């Protein structure tokens, strides 16, 4: 069974904030990848609430994110700067921890 974290983010309004968010997320994705967390999908609404982003991360367990963030130190100034950019561009965040269901696996092609 795979585990996931879904982050639902309401970004501050405007194209400039969206561009700042996207630039910061490149660095965040690289940092998380170095900690064994994979980005499955990163999306933004096209119809519906403007500037609402969703990121689906594959994780080991619910504590994986906390362990990864514990690895964020002053020795990684790019990641720290990117976290500051997220703080400046994200208005509200909700996270959910999800588990996969049996039917979501690969279909049997035999």
C-alpha positions as CSV (number, residue, x, y, z in Angstrom):
1,X,0.0,0.0,0.0
2,X,1.3,3.4,-0.9
3,X,1.0,6.5,1.3
4,X,0.5,10.0,0.1
5,X,0.2,13.5,1.4
6,X,-2.1,15.9,-0.4
7,X,-1.4,19.6,0.2
8,X,-4.2,22.0,-0.8
9,X,-2.8,25.5,-1.0
10,X,-4.7,28.8,-1.5
11,X,-2.1,31.1,-3.0
12,X,-2.3,34.9,-2.7
13,X,-4.0,36.4,-5.7
14,X,-2.0,37.3,-8.8
15,X,0.2,36.0,-11.6
16,X,3.3,37.3,-9.8
17,X,2.6,35.2,-6.7
18,X,1.9,32.1,-8.9
19,X,5.2,32.6,-10.6
20,X,7.0,33.0,-7.2
21,X,5.3,29.9,-5.9
22,X,6.2,27.8,-9.0
23,X,9.9,28.9,-8.8
24,X,10.1,28.0,-5.1
25,X,8.4,24.6,-5.6
26,X,11.2,23.6,-8.0
27,X,13.7,23.9,-5.1
28,X,11.2,22.3,-2.6
29,X,10.7,19.3,-5.0
30,X,14.5,18.8,-5.2
31,X,14.9,19.0,-1.4
32,X,12.0,16.5,-0.8
33,X,13.4,14.2,-3.5
34,X,16.7,14.2,-1.6
35,X,14.7,13.0,1.4
36,X,12.9,10.2,-0.4
37,X,9.6,12.1,-1.0
38,X,8.3,12.0,-4.6
39,X,6.0,14.6,-6.2
40,X,3.3,12.6,-8.0
41,X,1.4,15.7,-9.2
42,X,1.4,19.4,-8.8
43,X,-1.6,21.3,-10.1
44,X,-3.4,24.6,-10.1
45,X,-7.1,25.2,-10.7
46,X,-8.1,26.4,-14.1
47,X,-11.9,26.6,-13.4
48,X,-13.0,27.2,-9.8
49,X,-11.2,29.1,-7.0
50,X,-8.4,31.0,-8.5
51,X,-4.8,30.3,-7.5
52,X,-5.6,27.1,-5.6
53,X,-2.8,24.6,-5.9
54,X,-2.7,20.9,-5.1
55,X,0.5,18.8,-4.6
56,X,0.3,15.1,-4.2
57,X,3.5,13.6,-2.6
58,X,4.3,10.0,-2.2
59,X,5.7,9.4,1.3
60,X,6.8,6.4,3.5
61,X,4.4,7.2,6.4
62,X,2.8,10.1,8.2
63,X,6.1,10.9,10.0
64,X,8.1,11.1,6.7
65,X,7.4,14.8,6.1
66,X,8.4,15.8,9.7
67,X,11.7,13.8,9.4
68,X,12.4,15.4,6.0
69,X,11.9,18.9,7.4
70,X,14.1,18.0,10.3
71,X,16.9,17.6,7.7
72,X,16.3,21.2,6.6
73,X,19.3,23.1,8.0
74,X,21.3,26.3,7.5
75,X,23.5,24.2,5.2
76,X,20.8,24.3,2.6
77,X,20.2,28.0,2.0
78,X,18.3,27.5,-1.3
79,X,15.7,25.3,0.4
80,X,15.4,27.8,3.3
81,X,14.9,30.6,0.9
82,X,12.3,28.6,-1.0
83,X,10.4,27.9,2.2
84,X,10.4,31.7,2.8
85,X,9.0,32.2,-0.6
86,X,6.2,29.8,0.2
87,X,5.5,31.6,3.4
88,X,5.2,34.8,1.4
89,X,2.9,33.4,-1.4
90,X,0.7,30.9,0.3
91,X,-2.4,32.3,2.1
92,X,-3.8,29.0,3.5
93,X,-2.8,25.3,3.5
94,X,-4.6,22.1,4.3
95,X,-2.9,18.7,4.3
96,X,-4.3,15.2,4.2
97,X,-2.5,11.9,4.6
98,X,-3.9,9.3,2.2
99,X,-3.5,5.6,1.6
100,X,-4.0,3.8,-1.7
101,X,-6.9,1.4,-2.3
102,X,-6.5,-2.0,-3.8
103,X,-8.3,-1.2,-7.0
104,X,-5.8,1.6,-7.7
105,X,-2.9,-0.8,-8.5
106,X,-1.9,-1.8,-12.0
107,X,-4.5,-3.7,-13.9
108,X,-3.7,-7.4,-14.6
109,X,-2.8,-7.6,-18.3
110,X,-2.3,-11.3,-18.4
